[in-house]
């Protein structure tokens, strides 16, 4: 098996380079054929992944959800398979796919080569595998990205972003169309989920699956700051779905029109609304752990 590893040296608050060096050591010890490539700027992973797909059957993203999203965008229309070594702040790809965050265990998953299909979300400016969102979830990640040198790391950095966002929480009038059904609502956030988790382990869409052929669309309507603050801890366990401000629908094509609101795709900020996305079922292949009953 030949693999390329697209590594973000800045992932995990700068731990990406150290993790990549450890991966090189482990693969060399096992005599695995690999090529290590480092991203140097925003969206560079797309270029590197597409280049690697012409030479390698497995293209591995080493970094956070943004890096993984870039690698997915680079290879999803090629014959290469996506591999993941989680090493970022949120690691929601890893959660949604069951990939261990322990380095040695994640490498073993790659070497076991258990491959499944992955639905891919497509917007005119972006490809994504976990989620697209507007409103407060995008503001949280924007805060995290703007404070990379802060004292908080990992999930604490996201929690700090949540606290900051709650202080200035706003609602926005939107028009949302789901498979042709049009609604107008005042919302604090909307999520198009392809997996259950976003924001570093918040289980926004408990029923979402990466290959079920549709988005789980989580609409959070206008809600008070205190109410949202008290509800957010429940989201870690997926216990928020009965809240009257929360609606979860399913669909394959979603369009959101509003005043210009920043859009977030897999932890990456990209443009402003409108947002028009569709899901392409089983569009890519990804390596995941073997089921417990599989040899």
ZADO-1210 file (C-alpha; in nm, 4 decimals, padded with zeros to 6 digits):
<atoms>
<atom x="00.0000" y="00.0000" z="00.0000" code="UNK" pos="1"/>
<atom x="00.1312" y="00.3419" z="-00.0987" code="UNK" pos="2"/>
<atom x="00.0211" y="00.6430" z="00.1039" code="UNK" pos="3"/>
<atom x="00.0713" y="01.0165" z="00.1025" code="UNK" pos="4"/>
<atom x="00.0360" y="01.2124" z="00.4245" code="UNK" pos="5"/>
<atom x="-00.0769" y="01.5740" z="00.4001" code="UNK" pos="6"/>
<atom x="00.0301" y="01.7234" z="00.7329" code="UNK" pos="7"/>
<atom x="-00.0568" y="02.0626" z="00.8743" code="UNK" pos="8"/>
<atom x="00.2457" y="02.1563" z="01.0883" code="UNK" pos="9"/>
<atom x="00.0380" y="02.4177" z="01.2748" code="UNK" pos="10"/>
<atom x="-00.2432" y="02.1798" z="01.3719" code="UNK" pos="11"/>
<atom x="-00.3154" y="02.1245" z="01.7390" code="UNK" pos="12"/>
<atom x="-00.1684" y="02.4612" z="01.8328" code="UNK" pos="13"/>
<atom x="00.1619" y="02.3804" z="01.6634" code="UNK" pos="14"/>
<atom x="00.1892" y="02.0124" z="01.7547" code="UNK" pos="15"/>
<atom x="00.1329" y="01.9008" z="01.3956" code="UNK" pos="16"/>
<atom x="00.5023" y="01.9056" z="01.2996" code="UNK" pos="17"/>
<atom x="00.5986" y="01.6951" z="01.6009" code="UNK" pos="18"/>
<atom x="00.3180" y="01.4489" z="01.5282" code="UNK" pos="19"/>
<atom x="00.4275" y="01.4220" z="01.1645" code="UNK" pos="20"/>
<atom x="00.7844" y="01.3442" z="01.2685" code="UNK" pos="21"/>
<atom x="00.6571" y="01.0664" z="01.4942" code="UNK" pos="22"/>
<atom x="00.4458" y="00.9266" z="01.2096" code="UNK" pos="23"/>
<atom x="00.7497" y="00.9256" z="00.9810" code="UNK" pos="24"/>
<atom x="00.9447" y="00.7304" z="01.2410" code="UNK" pos="25"/>
<atom x="00.6695" y="00.4711" z="01.2943" code="UNK" pos="26"/>
<atom x="00.6063" y="00.4151" z="00.9223" code="UNK" pos="27"/>
<atom x="00.9783" y="00.3871" z="00.8479" code="UNK" pos="28"/>
<atom x="01.0149" y="00.1270" z="01.1230" code="UNK" pos="29"/>
<atom x="00.7360" y="-00.0755" z="00.9570" code="UNK" pos="30"/>
<atom x="00.8847" y="-00.0354" z="00.6066" code="UNK" pos="31"/>
<atom x="00.5672" y="00.1330" z="00.4788" code="UNK" pos="32"/>
<atom x="00.5897" y="00.3185" z="00.1470" code="UNK" pos="33"/>
<atom x="00.4846" y="00.6779" z="00.2162" code="UNK" pos="34"/>
<atom x="00.5358" y="01.0391" z="00.1141" code="UNK" pos="35"/>
<atom x="00.5088" y="01.3241" z="00.3671" code="UNK" pos="36"/>
<atom x="00.3835" y="01.6617" z="00.2422" code="UNK" pos="37"/>
<atom x="00.3332" y="01.9761" z="00.4518" code="UNK" pos="38"/>
<atom x="00.0718" y="02.2451" z="00.4011" code="UNK" pos="39"/>
<atom x="00.2081" y="02.5986" z="00.3863" code="UNK" pos="40"/>
<atom x="-00.1028" y="02.8132" z="00.3527" code="UNK" pos="41"/>
<atom x="-00.4831" y="02.8102" z="00.3668" code="UNK" pos="42"/>
<atom x="-00.6345" y="02.5567" z="00.1224" code="UNK" pos="43"/>
<atom x="-00.2879" y="02.4288" z="00.0234" code="UNK" pos="44"/>
<atom x="-00.4046" y="02.0851" z="00.1360" code="UNK" pos="45"/>
<atom x="-00.6458" y="02.0713" z="-00.1583" code="UNK" pos="46"/>
<atom x="-00.3621" y="02.1145" z="-00.4076" code="UNK" pos="47"/>
<atom x="-00.1322" y="01.8695" z="-00.2309" code="UNK" pos="48"/>
<atom x="-00.4025" y="01.6054" z="-00.1977" code="UNK" pos="49"/>
<atom x="-00.5004" y="01.6254" z="-00.5638" code="UNK" pos="50"/>
<atom x="-00.1336" y="01.5994" z="-00.6641" code="UNK" pos="51"/>
<atom x="-00.0838" y="01.3010" z="-00.4320" code="UNK" pos="52"/>
<atom x="-00.3918" y="01.1216" z="-00.5651" code="UNK" pos="53"/>
<atom x="-00.2171" y="01.0587" z="-00.8971" code="UNK" pos="54"/>
<atom x="00.0559" y="00.8588" z="-00.7201" code="UNK" pos="55"/>
<atom x="-00.0975" y="00.7129" z="-00.4053" code="UNK" pos="56"/>
<atom x="-00.4026" y="00.4977" z="-00.3412" code="UNK" pos="57"/>
<atom x="-00.4357" y="00.6332" z="00.0130" code="UNK" pos="58"/>
<atom x="-00.4133" y="01.0060" z="00.0889" code="UNK" pos="59"/>
<atom x="-00.4015" y="01.0777" z="00.4615" code="UNK" pos="60"/>
<atom x="-00.4863" y="01.4049" z="00.6341" code="UNK" pos="61"/>
<atom x="-00.2846" y="01.4741" z="00.9487" code="UNK" pos="62"/>
<atom x="-00.4335" y="01.7676" z="01.1328" code="UNK" pos="63"/>
<atom x="-00.7627" y="01.9187" z="01.2365" code="UNK" pos="64"/>
<atom x="-01.1031" y="01.9122" z="01.0726" code="UNK" pos="65"/>
<atom x="-01.0107" y="02.1992" z="00.8410" code="UNK" pos="66"/>
<atom x="-00.7098" y="02.0076" z="00.7078" code="UNK" pos="67"/>
<atom x="-00.9154" y="01.6909" z="00.6648" code="UNK" pos="68"/>
<atom x="-01.1798" y="01.8883" z="00.4776" code="UNK" pos="69"/>
<atom x="-00.9134" y="02.0240" z="00.2423" code="UNK" pos="70"/>
<atom x="-00.7754" y="01.6771" z="00.1701" code="UNK" pos="71"/>
<atom x="-01.1270" y="01.5469" z="00.1100" code="UNK" pos="72"/>
<atom x="-01.1880" y="01.8305" z="-00.1346" code="UNK" pos="73"/>
<atom x="-00.8676" y="01.7429" z="-00.3175" code="UNK" pos="74"/>
<atom x="-00.9417" y="01.3722" z="-00.3667" code="UNK" pos="75"/>
<atom x="-01.3167" y="01.3139" z="-00.3579" code="UNK" pos="76"/>
<atom x="-01.3438" y="01.3011" z="-00.7383" code="UNK" pos="77"/>
<atom x="-01.0358" y="01.0773" z="-00.7764" code="UNK" pos="78"/>
<atom x="-00.9849" y="00.7067" z="-00.7145" code="UNK" pos="79"/>
<atom x="-00.7843" y="00.7651" z="-00.3950" code="UNK" pos="80"/>
<atom x="-00.9140" y="00.6832" z="-00.0479" code="UNK" pos="81"/>
<atom x="-00.9156" y="00.9289" z="00.2422" code="UNK" pos="82"/>
<atom x="-00.7232" y="00.8417" z="00.5579" code="UNK" pos="83"/>
<atom x="-00.7244" y="01.0398" z="00.8814" code="UNK" pos="84"/>
<atom x="-00.4758" y="01.0971" z="01.1627" code="UNK" pos="85"/>
<atom x="-00.6587" y="01.3364" z="01.3960" code="UNK" pos="86"/>
<atom x="-00.4459" y="01.6140" z="01.5391" code="UNK" pos="87"/>
<atom x="-00.6528" y="01.9296" z="01.5684" code="UNK" pos="88"/>
<atom x="-00.8654" y="02.1206" z="01.8168" code="UNK" pos="89"/>
<atom x="-01.2102" y="01.9785" z="01.7418" code="UNK" pos="90"/>
<atom x="-01.1436" y="01.6367" z="01.5814" code="UNK" pos="91"/>
<atom x="-01.5087" y="01.5898" z="01.4825" code="UNK" pos="92"/>
<atom x="-01.4204" y="01.3829" z="01.1731" code="UNK" pos="93"/>
<atom x="-01.2538" y="01.1345" z="01.4065" code="UNK" pos="94"/>
<atom x="-01.5548" y="01.1266" z="01.6395" code="UNK" pos="95"/>
<atom x="-01.8023" y="01.0812" z="01.3577" code="UNK" pos="96"/>
<atom x="-01.6030" y="00.8022" z="01.1949" code="UNK" pos="97"/>
<atom x="-01.4911" y="00.6283" z="01.5158" code="UNK" pos="98"/>
<atom x="-01.1216" y="00.6912" z="01.4507" code="UNK" pos="99"/>
<atom x="-00.9087" y="00.6820" z="01.7688" code="UNK" pos="100"/>
<atom x="-00.7188" y="00.9973" z="01.8577" code="UNK" pos="101"/>
<atom x="-00.4240" y="00.7951" z="01.9889" code="UNK" pos="102"/>
<atom x="-00.1552" y="00.8195" z="01.7213" code="UNK" pos="103"/>
<atom x="-00.0466" y="00.4553" z="01.7146" code="UNK" pos="104"/>
<atom x="-00.4066" y="00.3340" z="01.7113" code="UNK" pos="105"/>
<atom x="-00.4995" y="00.5730" z="01.4295" code="UNK" pos="106"/>
<atom x="-00.2037" y="00.4464" z="01.2261" code="UNK" pos="107"/>
<atom x="-00.3142" y="00.0879" z="01.2790" code="UNK" pos="108"/>
<atom x="-00.6575" y="00.1782" z="01.1419" code="UNK" pos="109"/>
<atom x="-00.4874" y="00.2991" z="00.8234" code="UNK" pos="110"/>
<atom x="-00.2799" y="-00.0160" z="00.7944" code="UNK" pos="111"/>
<atom x="-00.5887" y="-00.2378" z="00.8432" code="UNK" pos="112"/>
<atom x="-00.7372" y="-00.0735" z="00.5301" code="UNK" pos="113"/>
<atom x="-01.1046" y="-00.1143" z="00.6221" code="UNK" pos="114"/>
<atom x="-01.2763" y="00.1174" z="00.3727" code="UNK" pos="115"/>
<atom x="-01.6346" y="00.2483" z="00.3647" code="UNK" pos="116"/>
<atom x="-01.8194" y="00.5043" z="00.1550" code="UNK" pos="117"/>
<atom x="-01.8595" y="00.8645" z="00.2694" code="UNK" pos="118"/>
<atom x="-02.1261" y="01.1138" z="00.1672" code="UNK" pos="119"/>
<atom x="-01.9848" y="01.4504" z="00.0589" code="UNK" pos="120"/>
<atom x="-02.1450" y="01.7920" z="00.0985" code="UNK" pos="121"/>
<atom x="-02.0866" y="02.0254" z="-00.1962" code="UNK" pos="122"/>
<atom x="-02.1308" y="02.4026" z="-00.2080" code="UNK" pos="123"/>
<atom x="-02.0183" y="02.6155" z="-00.5005" code="UNK" pos="124"/>
<atom x="-01.7136" y="02.7384" z="-00.3051" code="UNK" pos="125"/>
<atom x="-01.6462" y="02.4393" z="-00.0804" code="UNK" pos="126"/>
<atom x="-01.6585" y="02.0640" z="-00.0217" code="UNK" pos="127"/>
<atom x="-01.7242" y="01.9347" z="00.3311" code="UNK" pos="128"/>
<atom x="-01.7629" y="01.6073" z="00.5168" code="UNK" pos="129"/>
<atom x="-01.8781" y="01.6971" z="00.8693" code="UNK" pos="130"/>
<atom x="-02.0882" y="02.0130" z="00.8622" code="UNK" pos="131"/>
<atom x="-02.1668" y="02.3521" z="00.7207" code="UNK" pos="132"/>
<atom x="-02.3122" y="02.6203" z="00.9473" code="UNK" pos="133"/>
<atom x="-02.4064" y="02.9832" z="00.9944" code="UNK" pos="134"/>
<atom x="-02.4758" y="03.1879" z="01.3058" code="UNK" pos="135"/>
<atom x="-02.3322" y="03.1236" z="01.6500" code="UNK" pos="136"/>
<atom x="-02.1479" y="02.7972" z="01.5636" code="UNK" pos="137"/>
<atom x="-01.9542" y="02.9789" z="01.2926" code="UNK" pos="138"/>
<atom x="-01.8776" y="03.2643" z="01.5338" code="UNK" pos="139"/>
<atom x="-01.7419" y="03.0164" z="01.7896" code="UNK" pos="140"/>
<atom x="-01.4939" y="02.8687" z="01.5421" code="UNK" pos="141"/>
<atom x="-01.4080" y="03.2158" z="01.4154" code="UNK" pos="142"/>
<atom x="-01.3169" y="03.3113" z="01.7742" code="UNK" pos="143"/>
<atom x="-01.1022" y="02.9959" z="01.8100" code="UNK" pos="144"/>
<atom x="-00.9203" y="03.0647" z="01.4834" code="UNK" pos="145"/>
<atom x="-00.8582" y="03.4278" z="01.5817" code="UNK" pos="146"/>
<atom x="-00.7092" y="03.3265" z="01.9175" code="UNK" pos="147"/>
<atom x="-00.4724" y="03.0454" z="01.8188" code="UNK" pos="148"/>
<atom x="-00.2028" y="03.1814" z="02.0495" code="UNK" pos="149"/>
<atom x="-00.4328" y="03.2091" z="02.3493" code="UNK" pos="150"/>
<atom x="-00.3910" y="03.0242" z="02.6773" code="UNK" pos="151"/>
<atom x="-00.6754" y="02.7800" z="02.6092" code="UNK" pos="152"/>
<atom x="-00.6102" y="02.4672" z="02.4026" code="UNK" pos="153"/>
<atom x="-00.8245" y="02.1898" z="02.2562" code="UNK" pos="154"/>
<atom x="-01.1805" y="02.1663" z="02.3855" code="UNK" pos="155"/>
<atom x="-01.1120" y="02.4498" z="02.6320" code="UNK" pos="156"/>
<atom x="-01.0440" y="02.6812" z="02.3375" code="UNK" pos="157"/>
<atom x="-01.3844" y="02.5938" z="02.1926" code="UNK" pos="158"/>
<atom x="-01.5485" y="02.6445" z="02.5324" code="UNK" pos="159"/>
<atom x="-01.3866" y="02.9893" z="02.5523" code="UNK" pos="160"/>
<atom x="-01.5252" y="03.0616" z="02.2057" code="UNK" pos="161"/>
<atom x="-01.8718" y="02.9576" z="02.3210" code="UNK" pos="162"/>
<atom x="-01.8556" y="03.1899" z="02.6217" code="UNK" pos="163"/>
<atom x="-01.7410" y="03.4810" z="02.4059" code="UNK" pos="164"/>
<atom x="-02.0115" y="03.4147" z="02.1471" code="UNK" pos="165"/>
<atom x="-02.2891" y="03.3919" z="02.4059" code="UNK" pos="166"/>
<atom x="-02.2068" y="03.7417" z="02.5285" code="UNK" pos="167"/>
<atom x="-02.2917" y="03.8855" z="02.1876" code="UNK" pos="168"/>
<atom x="-02.5550" y="03.6319" z="02.0788" code="UNK" pos="169"/>
<atom x="-02.7806" y="03.7556" z="01.7999" code="UNK" pos="170"/>
<atom x="-03.0682" y="03.6161" z="01.5980" code="UNK" pos="171"/>
<atom x="-03.1017" y="03.6569" z="01.2221" code="UNK" pos="172"/>
<atom x="-03.3987" y="03.6396" z="00.9853" code="UNK" pos="173"/>
<atom x="-03.3373" y="03.3744" z="00.7188" code="UNK" pos="174"/>
<atom x="-03.5192" y="03.2026" z="00.4366" code="UNK" pos="175"/>
<atom x="-03.4294" y="02.8345" z="00.4237" code="UNK" pos="176"/>
<atom x="-03.5271" y="02.5895" z="00.1515" code="UNK" pos="177"/>
<atom x="-03.4939" y="02.2141" z="00.2152" code="UNK" pos="178"/>
<atom x="-03.5599" y="02.0000" z="-00.0922" code="UNK" pos="179"/>
<atom x="-03.7918" y="02.2738" z="-00.2174" code="UNK" pos="180"/>
<atom x="-03.9792" y="02.3302" z="00.1116" code="UNK" pos="181"/>
<atom x="-03.9353" y="02.6989" z="00.2003" code="UNK" pos="182"/>
<atom x="-03.9496" y="02.8414" z="00.5548" code="UNK" pos="183"/>
<atom x="-03.8757" y="03.1825" z="00.7048" code="UNK" pos="184"/>
<atom x="-03.7378" y="03.1872" z="01.0590" code="UNK" pos="185"/>
<atom x="-03.5410" y="03.3955" z="01.3065" code="UNK" pos="186"/>
<atom x="-03.2431" y="03.1806" z="01.4044" code="UNK" pos="187"/>
<atom x="-02.9290" y="03.1971" z="01.6146" code="UNK" pos="188"/>
<atom x="-02.7731" y="02.9116" z="01.4174" code="UNK" pos="189"/>
<atom x="-02.8243" y="02.6522" z="01.1444" code="UNK" pos="190"/>
<atom x="-02.6183" y="02.3352" z="01.0955" code="UNK" pos="191"/>
<atom x="-02.6056" y="02.1067" z="00.7927" code="UNK" pos="192"/>
<atom x="-02.4700" y="01.7915" z="00.9548" code="UNK" pos="193"/>
<atom x="-02.3215" y="01.4878" z="00.7809" code="UNK" pos="194"/>
<atom x="-02.2033" y="01.3418" z="01.1143" code="UNK" pos="195"/>
<atom x="-02.3345" y="01.3747" z="01.4707" code="UNK" pos="196"/>
<atom x="-02.0645" y="01.6006" z="01.6139" code="UNK" pos="197"/>
<atom x="-01.9493" y="01.9578" z="01.5653" code="UNK" pos="198"/>
<atom x="-01.7623" y="02.2134" z="01.7723" code="UNK" pos="199"/>
<atom x="-01.5278" y="01.9620" z="01.9313" code="UNK" pos="200"/>
<atom x="-01.7688" y="01.6970" z="02.0542" code="UNK" pos="201"/>
<atom x="-02.1062" y="01.8737" z="02.0671" code="UNK" pos="202"/>
<atom x="-02.3581" y="01.6133" z="01.9515" code="UNK" pos="203"/>
<atom x="-02.5798" y="01.8467" z="01.7539" code="UNK" pos="204"/>
<atom x="-02.7360" y="01.5789" z="01.5313" code="UNK" pos="205"/>
<atom x="-02.7477" y="01.2467" z="01.7202" code="UNK" pos="206"/>
<atom x="-02.9020" y="01.0564" z="01.4286" code="UNK" pos="207"/>
<atom x="-02.6700" y="01.1847" z="01.1543" code="UNK" pos="208"/>
<atom x="-02.4576" y="00.9261" z="00.9755" code="UNK" pos="209"/>
<atom x="-02.1753" y="00.9808" z="00.7279" code="UNK" pos="210"/>
<atom x="-02.3297" y="00.7570" z="00.4614" code="UNK" pos="211"/>
<atom x="-02.7066" y="00.7837" z="00.5100" code="UNK" pos="212"/>
<atom x="-02.7557" y="00.9899" z="00.1931" code="UNK" pos="213"/>
<atom x="-02.8887" y="01.3127" z="00.3470" code="UNK" pos="214"/>
<atom x="-02.8069" y="01.6054" z="00.5722" code="UNK" pos="215"/>
<atom x="-02.9449" y="01.6339" z="00.9219" code="UNK" pos="216"/>
<atom x="-03.0412" y="02.0032" z="00.9322" code="UNK" pos="217"/>
<atom x="-03.0392" y="02.1476" z="01.2847" code="UNK" pos="218"/>
<atom x="-03.2244" y="02.4793" z="01.3119" code="UNK" pos="219"/>
<atom x="-03.1878" y="02.6717" z="01.6383" code="UNK" pos="220"/>
<atom x="-03.4478" y="02.9466" z="01.6480" code="UNK" pos="221"/>
<atom x="-03.4317" y="03.2660" z="01.8505" code="UNK" pos="222"/>
<atom x="-03.3456" y="03.1851" z="02.2117" code="UNK" pos="223"/>
<atom x="-03.2214" y="03.3822" z="02.5115" code="UNK" pos="224"/>
<atom x="-02.8567" y="03.3873" z="02.6129" code="UNK" pos="225"/>
<atom x="-02.9215" y="03.2205" z="02.9481" code="UNK" pos="226"/>
<atom x="-03.1468" y="02.9564" z="02.7950" code="UNK" pos="227"/>
<atom x="-02.8844" y="02.8677" z="02.5341" code="UNK" pos="228"/>
<atom x="-02.6078" y="02.8641" z="02.7975" code="UNK" pos="229"/>
<atom x="-02.8085" y="02.6204" z="03.0103" code="UNK" pos="230"/>
<atom x="-02.8932" y="02.4028" z="02.7087" code="UNK" pos="231"/>
<atom x="-02.5445" y="02.3729" z="02.5581" code="UNK" pos="232"/>
<atom x="-02.4138" y="02.1222" z="02.8176" code="UNK" pos="233"/>
<atom x="-02.6987" y="01.8909" z="02.7142" code="UNK" pos="234"/>
<atom x="-02.5722" y="01.9000" z="02.3550" code="UNK" pos="235"/>
<atom x="-02.2631" y="01.6989" z="02.4514" code="UNK" pos="236"/>
<atom x="-02.4996" y="01.4076" z="02.5183" code="UNK" pos="237"/>
<atom x="-02.7494" y="01.4796" z="02.2387" code="UNK" pos="238"/>
<atom x="-03.0176" y="01.5648" z="02.4962" code="UNK" pos="239"/>
<atom x="-03.1121" y="01.9022" z="02.3485" code="UNK" pos="240"/>
<atom x="-03.3389" y="01.7787" z="02.0709" code="UNK" pos="241"/>
<atom x="-03.6625" y="01.8277" z="02.2680" code="UNK" pos="242"/>
<atom x="-03.5935" y="02.1963" z="02.3275" code="UNK" pos="243"/>
<atom x="-03.8718" y="02.4055" z="02.1670" code="UNK" pos="244"/>
<atom x="-03.6197" y="02.6236" z="01.9817" code="UNK" pos="245"/>
<atom x="-03.4536" y="02.3220" z="01.8152" code="UNK" pos="246"/>
<atom x="-03.5828" y="02.1614" z="01.4955" code="UNK" pos="247"/>
<atom x="-03.4009" y="01.8773" z="01.3170" code="UNK" pos="248"/>
<atom x="-03.5018" y="01.7972" z="00.9594" code="UNK" pos="249"/>
<atom x="-03.3447" y="01.5898" z="00.6829" code="UNK" pos="250"/>
<atom x="-03.2806" y="01.6762" z="00.3217" code="UNK" pos="251"/>
<atom x="-03.0432" y="01.6499" z="00.0305" code="UNK" pos="252"/>
<atom x="-03.0462" y="02.0077" z="-00.0998" code="UNK" pos="253"/>
<atom x="-03.0456" y="02.3136" z="00.1270" code="UNK" pos="254"/>
<atom x="-03.0406" y="02.6832" z="00.0442" code="UNK" pos="255"/>
<atom x="-03.0133" y="02.9615" z="00.3029" code="UNK" pos="256"/>
<atom x="-03.0683" y="03.3271" z="00.2188" code="UNK" pos="257"/>
<atom x="-03.0046" y="03.6054" z="00.4712" code="UNK" pos="258"/>
<atom x="-02.8093" y="03.9210" z="00.5335" code="UNK" pos="259"/>
<atom x="-02.4405" y="03.8412" z="00.4769" code="UNK" pos="260"/>
<atom x="-02.3497" y="03.5876" z="00.7459" code="UNK" pos="261"/>
<atom x="-02.0140" y="03.4140" z="00.7677" code="UNK" pos="262"/>
<atom x="-02.0209" y="03.0473" z="00.6633" code="UNK" pos="263"/>
<atom x="-01.8226" y="02.7705" z="00.8293" code="UNK" pos="264"/>
<atom x="-01.7383" y="02.4382" z="00.6643" code="UNK" pos="265"/>
<atom x="-01.5554" y="02.1709" z="00.8666" code="UNK" pos="266"/>
<atom x="-01.3958" y="02.4346" z="01.0886" code="UNK" pos="267"/>
<atom x="-01.2946" y="02.6550" z="00.7951" code="UNK" pos="268"/>
<atom x="-01.4456" y="03.0000" z="00.7403" code="UNK" pos="269"/>
<atom x="-01.5394" y="03.0507" z="00.3765" code="UNK" pos="270"/>
<atom x="-01.7376" y="03.3456" z="00.2463" code="UNK" pos="271"/>
<atom x="-02.0828" y="03.4626" z="00.3486" code="UNK" pos="272"/>
<atom x="-02.4433" y="03.3682" z="00.2769" code="UNK" pos="273"/>
<atom x="-02.6234" y="03.2762" z="00.0635" code="UNK" pos="274"/>
<atom x="-02.5372" y="02.9120" z="00.1207" code="UNK" pos="275"/>
<atom x="-02.6558" y="02.6520" z="-00.1297" code="UNK" pos="276"/>
<atom x="-02.5400" y="02.2974" z="-00.0618" code="UNK" pos="277"/>
<atom x="-02.6286" y="01.9472" z="-00.1710" code="UNK" pos="278"/>
<atom x="-02.5147" y="01.6083" z="-00.0538" code="UNK" pos="279"/>
<atom x="-02.3590" y="01.3549" z="-00.2904" code="UNK" pos="280"/>
<atom x="-02.4229" y="01.0073" z="-00.1452" code="UNK" pos="281"/>
<atom x="-02.1279" y="00.7646" z="-00.1296" code="UNK" pos="282"/>
<atom x="-01.9080" y="01.0092" z="-00.3221" code="UNK" pos="283"/>
<atom x="-01.5788" y="00.9249" z="-00.1491" code="UNK" pos="284"/>
<atom x="-01.4040" y="00.6397" z="00.0278" code="UNK" pos="285"/>
<atom x="-01.2561" y="00.6640" z="00.3781" code="UNK" pos="286"/>
<atom x="-01.0620" y="00.4264" z="00.6035" code="UNK" pos="287"/>
<atom x="-01.2339" y="00.3537" z="00.9368" code="UNK" pos="288"/>
<atom x="-01.1841" y="00.1006" z="01.2173" code="UNK" pos="289"/>
<atom x="-01.3037" y="-00.2527" z="01.1589" code="UNK" pos="290"/>
<atom x="-01.6278" y="-00.3490" z="01.3345" code="UNK" pos="291"/>
<atom x="-01.5707" y="-00.5339" z="01.6597" code="UNK" pos="292"/>
<atom x="-01.6969" y="-00.8592" z="01.5085" code="UNK" pos="293"/>
<atom x="-01.4738" y="-00.8298" z="01.2007" code="UNK" pos="294"/>
<atom x="-01.1398" y="-01.0163" z="01.2008" code="UNK" pos="295"/>
</atoms>
